[in-house]
């Protein structure tokens, strides 16, 4: 039985986001001001998203890709700063 490519991609994206949340949470907790660290990383990644050179494509597709990237970055870093359930 083969796996639907969409299912594989969605599972990989979910796992990647969970791992990033964990890594950012661990690194931010090592510093003196986790919230400031996460805010600085968020700003740097959003700046990179705005300036990263993508292959040639229609402007609306380029914009949609960048907006989606910003949404993922925002979600991952918001989750990294969220209180941990015990």
C-alpha positions as CSV (number, residue, x, y, z in Angstrom):
1,X,0.0,0.0,0.0
2,X,1.5,3.3,-1.0
3,X,1.2,6.5,0.9
4,X,-0.5,9.5,-0.6
5,X,2.2,12.2,-1.3
6,X,0.0,14.8,0.4
7,X,-0.2,12.7,3.6
8,X,3.6,12.2,3.5
9,X,4.2,15.9,3.0
10,X,1.8,16.9,5.7
11,X,3.3,14.5,8.2
12,X,6.8,15.7,7.4
13,X,5.7,19.3,7.8
14,X,4.1,18.6,11.2
15,X,7.2,16.8,12.4
16,X,9.5,19.5,11.3
17,X,7.4,22.2,13.0
18,X,7.3,20.2,16.3
19,X,11.1,19.8,16.2
20,X,11.6,23.5,15.5
21,X,9.3,24.4,18.4
22,X,11.3,22.2,20.7
23,X,14.6,23.5,19.5
24,X,13.6,27.2,19.8
25,X,12.1,26.5,23.2
26,X,15.3,24.9,24.5
27,X,17.6,27.6,23.1
28,X,15.4,30.4,24.3
29,X,15.1,28.9,27.8
30,X,18.9,28.9,28.0
31,X,19.1,32.7,27.8
32,X,18.2,35.4,30.2
33,X,15.2,36.7,28.3
34,X,13.5,34.0,26.2
35,X,10.7,36.3,24.9
36,X,13.2,38.8,23.6
37,X,15.3,36.1,22.0
38,X,12.2,34.7,20.2
39,X,11.1,38.2,19.1
40,X,14.6,38.8,17.6
41,X,14.6,35.5,15.8
42,X,11.0,36.2,14.5
43,X,12.1,39.6,13.2
44,X,15.2,38.2,11.5
45,X,13.3,35.3,9.9
46,X,10.5,37.7,8.7
47,X,13.2,40.0,7.2
48,X,14.8,37.0,5.4
49,X,11.4,35.8,4.1
50,X,10.8,39.3,2.6
51,X,14.2,39.4,0.8
52,X,14.8,35.7,-0.1
53,X,15.3,35.2,-3.8
54,X,12.7,32.8,-5.1
55,X,12.6,31.4,-8.6
56,X,10.7,33.5,-11.2
57,X,7.0,33.1,-10.8
58,X,3.9,35.2,-11.0
59,X,3.9,38.0,-8.4
60,X,0.7,36.8,-6.6
61,X,2.2,33.3,-6.2
62,X,5.5,34.8,-4.8
63,X,3.5,36.9,-2.3
64,X,1.4,33.9,-1.3
65,X,4.5,31.8,-0.6
66,X,6.0,34.6,1.5
67,X,2.8,35.1,3.5
68,X,2.6,31.4,4.2
69,X,6.2,31.3,5.3
70,X,5.5,34.2,7.7
71,X,2.5,32.4,9.1
72,X,4.5,29.3,9.8
73,X,7.3,31.2,11.3
74,X,4.9,33.1,13.6
75,X,3.2,29.9,14.6
76,X,6.4,28.0,15.4
77,X,7.9,30.8,17.4
78,X,4.6,31.6,19.2
79,X,4.4,27.9,20.2
80,X,8.1,27.9,21.3
81,X,7.2,30.7,23.7
82,X,4.0,29.2,25.0
83,X,3.9,27.8,28.5
84,X,4.7,24.2,28.8
85,X,2.0,21.8,30.0
86,X,3.2,19.5,32.8
